[in-house]
Amino acid sequence: MSRAACSPINWGPQRFLQAMSTESSPLLSYRLFRVSGEGEMPGSTQEEAPLVVGVVGSASGGPHPDPARQLSTFFGVIVPTVLSMFSIVVFMRVGFVIGHAGFLQSLLMLVVAYLIISLTVLSVCAISTNGAVQAGGAYFMISRTLGPEFGGSIGLMFYLANVCACGVYILGLVEAILDVFGADGSDPPGAKALPQGYLYSFLYGSLILFLCLLVCLVGAQIYSRAAFFIFLVVNLVLVTIFASFFAVSPREIMVSRDSNQSFNSFFTGFNVSTLRDNMYAMYSRDYTTNNMMSFATVFAVMFNGCTGIMAGSNMSGELKNASSSIPKGTIIAVVYTFVIYFLLFFMTSFTCERALLKGDYGFFRAINVWPPFVLVGIYSASLSASMSNLIGASRILHALAKDDLFGIVLAPAKIVSKGGNPWVAVLYTWALVQLVLFVGKLNTIAGIVTVFYLVAYAAVDLACLALEWASAPNFRPTFQVFSWHTCFLGIISCLVMMFLISPAGASGSLGLMLLLLGFIHLRSAASSWGYISQALIFHQVRKYLLLLDIRKDHVKFWRPQILLMVANPRGSSQLMKFINHLKKGGLFVLGHVEIGDLDTMPSDPVQAHYNFWLSLVDKLNLKAFVDLTLSPSVRQGTQHLLRITGLGGMKPNTLVLGFYDGCVPEDYFLQDPAFSQARENDEFGVDLAALQAHFPPVRDVESQKALSPAEYVAIISDAVKMHKNVCLARYFHLLEKDLLSPSSSKRRFEGRYIDVWPLNLLRPNAPTYVDICSLFLLQMACILTMVSSWKAARLRIFLCVESGDVGWVSKEEKLRELLTKLRIKATIKIVTWDHVVALHGRQHAGTESRDSSEAHAPHFRPCNTEKLSGETFLNAATFQVTDEYLVSVNNLLLKQGGQTAVRFLYLPRPPADTSQYERYLQQLAILTTDLGPTLLIHGLTPVTCTEL
């Protein structure tokens, strides 16, 4: 049966109702099926087909349940979480905490610790009830929410935290054994059978670790049974401890640290005086490390007993219903352990002298109705916590390896046994715990473990906060007892406690996280998990776009927002890169029109093409959007894009078109190494071959043109009517590639010029030399010089005068004054063009027309030039522009060129008579022949201002 057939989407109503009502095959879980179909993206595999949610039965007709998922809430979450949170701390560190910190500060530590973990538990419950949780626990939650970079870096740190915690518990167990059976132990001489020392402690720890390894290699089922037995033993021992506070009479207890030092202390029973003496802090040196204790160091050790909240989450791959078991089991375990710790703190402060608490961390044995009970509890809890962290860490490592975030280093950890046990990951973890055992002292590495756990907890809170802030409709967890306030408080409290416990350790852990994040990011790990950053960006962009009011636009803050129409990027890549420089932080959109009629097609072909264009944008390193449309004609499609491209206040104000000519540009794809060298697929499934196939080479330009010359000019006219500035770009395929490369330096532009000809060369008898269009030219040229790689290029402005014009000096002064007011650094170059003007038919012998022209030229005011638009010249007397005149102008431009990189020319408005469109285009072609990279610009909006 096909996967599509398994989906209820393909069921009829009767079959679906029958499945819902069948008692023998209840619907237990939701599965995601990938349904293959037409229109798949190139480079995608069957696994990458669209996801369809289906309801799957557990018995008849449905897939068999995963054999690895056999654990219930109690055995899979409550038992390992309780044992991990108790561990060695509940038996061996209660006296340490009360003795140094006193009852009040100990209670404060307990409340703060459980407040921090409770905030994190709320986040864990929210995330785990928002969807199916796979193997990996906390790592799975973080990575699928924050992405592979954060997930991989914090997941590895959480793995290391579990590794170190396993070492801590084993060292605590060794310490407890040697305290009784060691040669320097506190028990009577008959029990002192084990030699002591650093190497012996390492040997004992290795033996215990090997025992844990054997259990974990067998699998989670054996571990859960062993853990349940230990759970019963630990709770039985706790019952005896609570009973002993009431049953044991006050007594004197001898505390012996070695053969030369011993003292007596007292178990007083419930005594108000004892509680008063133990009320406040009295920090001193820890007899196991001889280090001076403080609030931070004691809290680090105590907090270690609260860091097991993820033990159940780590077993998510073995849970029958992880989304239900993790929140229920974790909350029950947290409440239960908090009550036990509080009662132990209170009763210990009420009954034991401080000297006993500081001198013998295993004092529970001395006051128990039967001391061996406590030994059994210590050994059982420590062994269970060690196994819990060993098996939990191996599951995290296995999940990291499956996601292939660290390459070949973790590749062997993917291997599993027939029963689904990742035995290679267990061996990896066992080897790392062996290294931790070299440290040799429990309290030495407790701070490091605590900091790593806090980083992981803060990451879980951050993941939940991001989901909440993103306001994604699909984030609807069934657990609702949380808010962004609890997530934020959880993050802040974790970070504060990190630096309070160990400033150096906190800084080092954050530095390690950043290094790992950078490493994974550089590896460009592909994922199909979704990116929370995209949801957050969408949420914020939408909010700010609503605040971007077009009614508040001002000329002072104008910037180009460009729509570049691209027919085939093979010949337009140089122009696309140039416009990317010219946008000056404004909007840049690549527009493309596909010819067709949607009524005659089964589906919209445009949607499937976006990935190719977006991959092209990535390869060209453009900061551009892509907008495609389907239309019966290029003109109509361009009108669509001019109207609908953009959103709110971010809409194109300038249209850029490639020039309409018969020039065959070079194929950029064959010249750029990024396109000529074989590379792997990008993370969205578009490989190089598919990209090149989508944009076929253009061999015969004339036969492949999708529009006529008249339609091309009509597009220009349409844009002007829609009050859009227009730029026509010609010969940009000749622009030197080094000038546009990201690594281009300023030296490459030394001696190069950006030439601006602000006069309308097709109407040299215009009544004024400076209008809105000319100012638009100046602004665009100035923007280009503001780009870092173009700053070394020199801006030149050409002032055309006649030899008999006595007012050319004043014209130059006015232009220079204008440039000063506009803060534009440029060189003004005077060009005499009598021989050119003569061909235009202008009567330049007399002075009357010149005087009249200057008399009618108004004084320039840049911020109030609405009346000086190009439309003014349409009503003026127009002389016949001959080809001879245009050739003469073209020669003049070539003669003044030199080392010109780009030319900016004045683009006249298209004629109102549509029959003149082809002649208009022919004039522009003659004017710009062989000029090199040239922009013909027609500006309609004021873009410069001299006021603050």
Secondary structure, DSSP 8 states (H G I E B T S, - for coil): --HHHHSGGGS-HHHHHHHHH-SSS-EEEEEEEE---TT--TT--GGGS-EEEEEEESSSSS----TT--B-HIIIIIHHHHHHHHTTHHHHTHHHHHHHHHHHHHHHHHHHHHHHHHHHHHHHHHHHTTS---TTTHHHHHHHHH-HHHHHHHHHHHHHHHHHHHHHHHHHHHHHHHHHHBTT-SS-GGG--B--SHHHHHHHHHHHHHHHHHHHHH-HHHHHHHHHHHHHHHHHHHHHHHHHHHHS--EEEEEEEETTEEEEEEE--S-HHHHHHTSS----B-TTT--B--HHHHHHHHHGGGGGGGHHHHTGGGBTTHHHHHHHHHHHHHHHHHHHHHHHHHHHHHHB-HHHHHH-TTHHHHHSSSTHHHHHHHHHHHHHHHHHHHHHHHHHHHHHHHTTSSGGGSGGGG---TTS--HHHHHHHHHHHHHHHTS--HHHHHHHHHHHHHHHHHHHHHHHHHHHHHT-TT---S-----HHHHHHHHHHHHHHHHHH-HHHHHHHHHHHHHHHHHHHHTT----S--HHHHHHHHHHHHHHHH--GGG--GGG----EEEE-S-HHHHHHHHHHHHHHTTTS-EEEEEEEE--GGGSSS-TTGGGHHHHHHHHHHHT---EEEEEEESSHHHHHHHHHHHSSBTTB---EEEEE--SS-----GGGTSHHHHS-----TTS--HHHHHHHS---S-HHHH--S-HHHHHHHHHHHHHTT-EEEEEESGGGS-GGGTSTT--GGGGTT-EEEEE-S-TT-TT-S-S--HHHHHHHHHHHHHHHSGGGTTSEEEEEEEE-TT-TTHHHHHHHHHHHHHHTT---EEEEEE-HHHHHHHT---SSSHHHHHHHHH-----TTS-TT--GGGGGGS------HHHHHHHHHHHHHTTSSEEEEEEE-----SSGGGHHHHHHHHHHHTTT--SEEEEE--S-------
